[in-house]
Amino acid sequence: MAVLVPLVLAAGWYYFHERTLPGYGPLYREYSYVSNGKSNTVTVIDLRSFRPVRTLQVGSNPTGLAANPKRNEVYVVNTGSSNVSVIDAEQNKVVATIGVYGRPYFIDVSPDGHRAYVANSGSDNVSVLDLDRRVVAATLRVGANPGLARVSPDGATVVVTNRADNSVSIIDTARMAVRSAINLCIHPEDIAILPDSSKAFISCSGSGQVASIALKTESKNENDKGETQSDKLLTLLDVGKSPVSLALKPDGGELAAFNFEAGTISIIETTGNEVSGSYLIGDQPTRGVISLDNSRLYISNFGSNNIAVYEIDLGKVIAYLPVGTHPDALALSQNQNYLLVLDSGSGDLAVIQKRQPRKKFEPSEYSLLTIIPVGMQPNQIVVKSFRATKIADAR
């Protein structure tokens, strides 16, 4: 089926770009959710038609989003009102609000979908949310000014970056208790955990380093001859100035650090804990996302208003894609054919299409499909795809 997607130009004119939709079933839903920090809203965009379908009022200054992998819910962290809004993705409406503590910014959900973890930067603790009952199950004291709490892929561990005291706290999820604290480098920020949950990497924006830490593992039974290890700092890797975020390849073999002030990315070999190289990438690279086939890294250059497309195997940039003002958060659609770019300065979502060029005036495999206005200062995006329980749901 072909549809005409409206494209908004900078001067306010529209043109219509034809796009052929995949064969979606009648119950298939795919939405992107955008938190708008200055509007106190979340914009819901239907990724089957690339049209906004709802604007949801949430709490004050929403800054973090996460989708539940096991149920059709999305969670919004509201920094200004110190609470979490629960969105029912089938109805696209807010169905609950859970109070936490001071100045939360991010949220992460366990792989089984039963718990979520919110680091409260203003109160030096982590709220453990019971998502079945929609209540706070525990509040755990951590270090000073915690910024992010990340759950390991096996669900056994949560790593928390404590920005004010240059440390991480490590939580045992079974016991709901902090099991260790490790001093690191200056101003730890983002966290990436390997698929086998054996190791975590932490970007430290204040010292231009990435820390590699081993995460505790234990033998499963008496016949398991595998080695055990404790939580410990393995090494500090020098990267560029102000590494503000990280992106891990889905296979876990390589990690990219985005060095904001240096205008570079650093590629880290995760097995050997080595920096394989650093590359000029653009003005103020902020965030990145890697395709599921491990081949492409997309980087938002906040200062140069474009997206760099980095071919991982070739080790070089193959394209620069102009977008709106101050691109920041990124996401890929479920089929990986659409890159979603939040432009924090211009308050919109740029949708970039990836396909085989078919016409002389389409020399690139990438083209700007549409630009969708959202709210003021959008800051986070998450994609949720699922099969609705009824066709009438999620209109």
C-alpha positions in Angstrom: 0.0 0.0 0.0 1.3 3.5 -0.9 0.8 6.5 1.2 1.7 10.2 0.9 3.7 11.4 3.8 3.8 15.2 4.4 7.2 16.8 4.6 7.5 20.2 6.3 10.1 22.5 4.8 11.9 25.2 6.8 10.0 27.9 5.0 6.7 26.4 6.1 5.9 24.7 2.8 4.9 21.1 2.5 5.5 18.5 -0.2 4.4 14.9 -0.2 6.7 12.0 -0.4 5.4 8.6 -1.5 6.2 5.7 0.7 5.2 2.1 0.4 4.1 0.6 3.7 5.1 -3.0 4.6 2.4 -5.6 4.9 1.3 -4.7 8.5 -1.5 -6.8 10.0 -4.6 -5.1 11.4 -3.4 -5.6 15.0 0.1 -4.4 14.5 1.0 -1.2 16.3 4.3 0.7 16.3 4.6 4.1 18.0 7.4 6.4 19.0 7.0 8.3 22.3 8.8 11.7 22.6 9.2 13.5 26.0 9.0 17.3 25.6 10.8 18.8 28.6 9.4 22.3 28.4 5.9 21.4 27.3 5.3 18.8 30.1 4.0 16.4 27.4 4.7 13.3 25.5 4.0 13.2 21.8 2.8 9.8 20.4 3.7 9.2 16.7 2.2 6.4 14.7 5.2 4.8 12.9 3.0 3.1 10.4 2.0 6.5 8.9 4.4 8.9 10.5 1.7 11.1 11.9 1.3 12.3 15.5 -1.8 10.7 17.1 -1.8 12.0 20.7 -0.2 14.6 22.9 -0.3 13.4 26.5 0.0 15.6 29.6 2.4 14.1 32.0 4.3 15.6 35.0 6.7 18.5 35.1 9.8 18.5 32.9 9.7 14.9 31.5 13.2 13.8 30.8 13.4 10.0 30.6 11.5 7.2 28.8 11.5 3.5 28.8 9.3 0.8 27.2 8.4 -2.4 28.9 9.7 -5.4 26.9 6.9 -7.7 28.2 3.8 -5.6 28.4 2.4 -2.7 26.3 3.4 0.1 28.6 5.8 3.1 28.4 7.2 4.9 31.5 8.0 8.7 31.7 10.3 10.2 34.3 9.2 13.7 35.3 12.1 15.5 36.8 10.3 18.6 38.0 7.5 16.7 39.8 9.6 13.7 41.0 7.3 11.0 39.7 6.8 8.5 36.9 3.8 8.5 34.5 2.6 5.1 33.2 1.3 5.1 29.6 -0.9 2.3 28.4 0.4 1.9 24.8 -2.8 0.2 23.5 -4.9 3.1 24.6 -2.2 5.8 24.5 -3.2 7.4 27.7 -1.7 7.9 31.1 -3.1 5.3 33.4 -1.1 5.8 36.6 1.5 8.0 38.3 4.1 6.7 40.7 5.9 9.1 43.1 9.7 8.7 43.5 12.2 11.1 45.1 14.1 14.3 44.1 15.1 15.1 40.5 14.9 11.8 38.7 16.1 11.8 35.1 16.2 8.3 33.6 14.4 5.0 34.0 15.4 1.4 33.0 13.2 -1.7 33.0 14.2 -5.2 33.9 14.2 -7.8 31.1 11.3 -9.7 32.7 9.2 -6.5 32.7 8.3 -6.7 36.4 10.6 -3.9 37.8 12.0 -0.5 36.9 14.8 1.4 38.4 15.0 5.2 38.8 18.1 7.1 40.0 17.0 10.2 42.0 19.8 12.7 41.6 18.4 15.1 44.2 18.1 12.6 47.0 21.0 10.2 46.5 18.9 7.1 46.1 17.3 4.6 43.6 13.6 3.9 43.5 12.8 0.3 42.7 9.4 0.2 41.1 7.0 -2.8 41.2 5.4 -2.5 37.8 2.8 -5.1 38.4 1.3 -3.2 41.4 2.6 0.2 40.2 4.2 1.1 43.6 7.7 1.7 45.0 9.0 -1.7 46.2 12.2 -0.3 47.7 14.4 2.8 48.1 18.1 2.1 48.0 20.7 4.5 49.2 23.6 5.0 46.7 26.3 7.6 46.1 26.0 11.4 45.6 24.0 12.8 42.7 23.2 9.5 40.9 22.4 10.1 37.3 21.5 6.7 35.7 20.6 3.2 36.9 21.1 0.5 34.2 19.9 -3.1 34.5 22.1 -5.9 33.2 20.7 -8.1 30.4 20.4 -11.1 32.8 18.4 -8.9 35.2 20.6 -9.8 38.2 22.5 -6.5 38.5 21.8 -2.7 38.4 24.8 -0.3 37.9 24.3 3.3 39.1 26.5 6.2 38.2 27.1 8.6 41.1 28.2 11.8 39.4 29.2 13.9 42.5 31.4 11.4 44.2 32.9 9.8 41.0 31.8 6.2 41.8 29.3 3.5 40.8 27.0 1.6 43.1 26.1 -1.9 42.2 22.8 -3.4 43.2 21.9 -7.0 43.6 18.4 -7.2 42.3 17.5 -10.5 44.0 18.2 -9.1 47.4 17.2 -5.5 46.5 20.4 -4.3 48.2 23.6 -2.4 47.2 26.3 -5.1 47.1 29.4 -2.9 46.3 30.6 0.6 45.5 33.6 1.3 43.2 35.5 4.5 42.8 36.1 5.4 39.2 37.0 8.5 37.1 35.5 12.0 37.2 31.8 12.6 36.6 30.6 9.1 35.5 27.6 9.5 33.1 26.5 6.7 30.8 26.5 3.0 31.2 26.8 0.1 28.7 26.6 -3.5 29.9 27.8 -6.5 27.8 25.1 -9.0 26.6 26.5 -11.7 28.8 26.3 -9.3 31.9 30.0 -9.9 32.7 31.3 -6.4 32.3 30.1 -2.8 32.3 31.6 0.3 30.7 31.1 3.8 32.2 31.8 7.1 30.4 33.4 9.7 32.6 32.8 13.2 31.1 35.0 15.0 33.6 38.2 13.1 32.9 37.9 12.0 29.3 37.9 8.3 30.2 35.8 5.2 30.0 36.0 2.8 32.9 35.7 -1.0 32.4 34.4 -2.9 35.5 33.9 -6.6 36.0 30.5 -7.5 37.4 30.1 -10.3 40.0 29.4 -13.8 38.6 28.9 -17.0 40.5 28.9 -20.7 39.5 25.3 -21.9 39.0 25.7 -25.3 40.6 28.3 -27.7 42.0 29.0 -29.1 38.5 29.6 -25.7 37.0 33.3 -25.3 36.5 33.1 -21.7 35.4 35.2 -19.1 37.1 33.7 -16.7 39.6 34.5 -13.0 39.7 33.7 -10.1 42.0 32.7 -6.5 41.2 35.9 -4.6 40.5 37.5 -1.9 38.4 39.5 -3.4 35.5 40.9 -0.4 33.8 40.5 3.2 32.8 40.7 4.0 29.1 41.6 7.4 27.8 39.3 8.6 25.1 38.5 12.2 24.0 37.3 15.2 25.9 33.9 15.0 27.6 32.6 11.5 26.6 28.9 12.1 27.4 27.4 8.8 26.2 28.0 5.3 24.9 26.6 3.0 22.2 27.3 -0.8 22.3 27.1 -3.0 19.3 24.3 -5.6 19.7 26.9 -8.4 19.6 28.9 -6.7 22.4 32.2 -6.7 20.6 32.7 -3.0 20.2 31.7 0.2 22.0 31.5 3.8 20.8 32.2 6.7 23.1 30.9 10.1 22.0 33.4 12.8 22.9 31.3 16.0 23.0 34.0 18.7 23.3 36.6 16.8 21.1 34.2 16.3 18.2 35.3 12.7 18.0 34.2 9.2 18.7 36.4 6.5 20.3 35.9 2.9 19.4 36.6 0.4 22.2 37.3 -3.3 21.8 35.3 -4.7 24.8 37.1 -8.0 25.1 40.6 -6.6 25.4 39.6 -3.3 27.0 41.5 -1.4 24.3 40.8 1.8 22.4 41.2 0.8 18.8 40.9 4.4 17.4 39.4 7.8 17.7 37.9 9.6 14.7 36.8 13.1 14.0 33.0 12.9 13.5 31.4 16.4 13.7 30.7 19.3 16.0 29.6 18.2 19.5 28.6 14.5 18.9 26.1 13.7 21.6 24.5 10.3 21.2 24.4 7.3 18.9 22.5 4.2 17.9 23.8 1.0 16.2 21.8 -1.1 13.8 20.9 -4.6 14.8 23.1 -6.1 12.2 26.1 -4.4 13.8 27.1 -2.6 10.6 26.0 1.1 11.0 26.5 3.6 13.8 24.3 6.8 13.6 25.7 9.8 15.5 23.8 13.0 16.3 26.1 16.1 15.9 24.5 18.6 18.2 26.6 21.5 17.1 26.6 20.9 13.3 22.9 20.0 13.0 23.5 16.7 11.1 23.7 13.0 11.6 26.9 11.2 10.8 26.6 7.6 9.3 29.6 5.6 10.4 30.3 2.3 8.7 31.7 0.1 11.5 33.6 -2.4 9.4 35.2 0.2 7.2 35.9 2.5 10.1 34.8 5.7 8.4 31.9 8.1 7.9 30.0 7.3 4.7 27.4 10.1 4.9 26.3 13.3 6.7 22.6 13.8 6.8 21.3 17.4 7.6 18.4 17.5 10.1 16.9 20.2 12.4 18.5 22.3 15.1 20.6 20.6 17.8 19.9 16.9 17.1 20.1 14.8 20.2 18.3 11.6 21.0 18.0 8.9 18.3 16.1 5.7 17.7 15.6 3.1 14.9 12.2 1.7 13.8 11.5 -2.0 14.4 12.5 -2.9 10.8 15.6 -0.7 11.0 14.6 1.2 7.8 13.8 4.5 9.6 16.1 6.6 11.7 14.2 8.9 14.1 16.1 12.1 15.2 15.0 14.4 17.9 15.9 18.0 17.2 16.0 19.6 20.6 16.4 23.2 19.3 13.7 23.2 16.6 11.2 21.0 18.6 10.7 18.4 15.9 11.3 14.8 14.9 13.2 14.2 11.6 12.5 10.8 10.0 15.3 9.5 7.7 14.5 6.6 5.4 17.1 4.0 4.4 16.5 2.2 1.2 18.1 1.2 -2.1 18.2 4.2 -4.5 15.9 3.7 -7.4 16.0 7.0 -9.3 18.7 9.3 -10.6 17.7 12.1 -8.2 18.1 9.6 -5.3 21.9 9.0 -5.4 22.0 8.1 -1.7 20.4 5.2 0.2 19.3 7.8 2.8 16.7 10.5 2.3 14.7 12.8 4.6 11.2 11.3 4.7 9.4 13.9 6.9 9.7 16.3 9.8 7.1 16.1 12.5 6.6 19.0 15.0 6.5 17.8 18.6 6.9 19.9 21.8 9.3 22.3 23.3 12.8 21.0 24.0 12.2 17.3 23.2 14.9 15.2 25.0 14.1 11.5 24.8 12.5 9.0 22.4 11.5 5.4 22.7 9.9 3.0 20.2 7.3 0.4 21.2 5.9 -2.2 18.7 3.3 -4.8 19.6 0.1 -6.6 18.5 -2.9 -4.9 20.0 -5.4 -7.1 21.8 -8.3 -5.5 19.8 -8.5 -3.5 16.6 -10.3 -0.7 18.3 -7.5 -0.2 20.8 -4.8 2.4 20.1 -6.7 4.3 17.5 
